[in-house]
Amino acid sequence: MKAKELARYEARAKIIKAMAHPTRLFIVDQLSRCEARCVCELTEMIGADMSTVSRHLALLKSAGIIEDEKRGAMVFYRLRMKCVLKFFDCVESVIASNARSQRDLLAGSP
């Protein structure tokens, strides 16, 4: 594998790893439903302490999935790249396909 090709795969892996946690998936989903949310809203919705939520947000921001905007003393987050929602659709398709396969497998059992 060439260095340029490897760098591209590593960049992809960074984005996928950033979303590879239920809380971060929840954050992305919630941000897809509104223009922006403050960290205090997300903290309340998630039910975790602010430092934990802030770490999740920092990871998503570092991967380029979300961006923030400071408004006075508050920080608001929004999706930077709404195309990640297409990835969610793809994941849901895989889940549905797996469920069908399992159902078919069980239907064929004695």
C-alpha positions in Angstrom: 0.0 0.0 0.0 1.3 3.4 -0.9 1.8 6.2 1.7 -0.9 8.4 0.2 -3.4 5.5 0.1 -2.6 4.5 3.7 -3.1 8.1 4.9 -6.5 8.1 3.2 -7.5 4.9 5.0 -6.2 6.2 8.3 -8.3 9.4 7.8 -11.4 7.3 7.2 -10.6 5.2 10.3 -10.4 8.3 12.5 -13.9 9.4 11.4 -15.4 5.9 11.9 -13.6 5.5 15.3 -15.0 8.9 16.4 -18.5 7.6 15.9 -17.9 4.2 17.3 -19.5 4.8 20.7 -23.2 4.8 21.5 -23.1 8.2 23.2 -21.4 9.8 20.2 -23.9 8.2 17.9 -26.6 9.7 20.1 -25.0 13.1 20.0 -24.8 13.0 16.2 -28.4 11.9 16.0 -29.6 14.7 18.3 -27.6 17.3 16.4 -29.2 16.1 13.2 -32.6 17.0 14.6 -32.0 20.7 15.3 -29.8 23.6 14.3 -27.6 23.5 17.4 -27.5 22.3 21.0 -25.5 23.6 23.9 -23.3 21.3 25.9 -25.6 21.7 28.9 -28.6 20.4 26.9 -26.6 17.4 25.6 -25.3 16.7 29.1 -28.9 16.6 30.5 -30.1 14.4 27.6 -27.2 11.9 28.0 -27.3 11.9 31.8 -23.6 12.0 32.2 -21.3 14.6 33.7 -20.2 17.6 31.7 -16.6 16.5 31.4 -17.5 13.1 29.9 -19.9 14.8 27.4 -17.2 17.4 26.6 -14.7 14.6 25.8 -17.2 13.0 23.4 -17.8 16.3 21.7 -14.1 17.0 21.4 -13.5 13.7 19.7 -16.4 14.3 17.2 -15.0 17.8 16.6 -11.5 16.6 16.1 -12.8 14.2 13.4 -14.6 17.0 11.6 -18.1 15.7 12.2 -19.3 18.6 14.4 -18.3 22.2 15.0 -18.9 24.5 17.8 -19.8 28.2 18.3 -19.3 30.1 21.5 -22.2 32.4 22.4 -21.3 34.3 25.5 -20.5 31.8 28.2 -22.2 29.0 26.4 -20.9 26.7 23.6 -23.3 25.3 21.0 -22.6 22.4 18.8 -24.0 21.5 15.4 -23.3 18.9 12.7 -20.6 20.1 10.3 -21.1 17.3 7.8 -24.8 16.2 7.5 -23.7 13.4 5.1 -22.8 11.2 8.2 -26.6 10.6 8.3 -26.2 8.6 5.1 -23.8 6.4 7.0 -26.5 5.9 9.6 -28.9 4.8 6.9 -26.4 2.3 5.6 -25.8 0.9 9.1 -29.6 0.6 9.6 -29.7 -1.4 6.3 -27.0 -3.7 7.5 -28.9 -4.2 10.8 -32.1 -5.0 8.9 -30.3 -7.4 6.6 -28.7 -9.2 9.5 -32.1 -9.5 11.2 -33.6 -11.0 8.1 -30.7 -13.5 7.8 -31.1 -14.5 11.4 -34.9 -14.9 11.0 -34.4 -17.0 7.9 -31.9 -19.1 9.7 -34.2 -19.7 12.6 -37.2 -20.4 10.2 -35.1 -23.2 8.6 -34.2 -24.9 12.0 -35.9 -28.1 13.0 
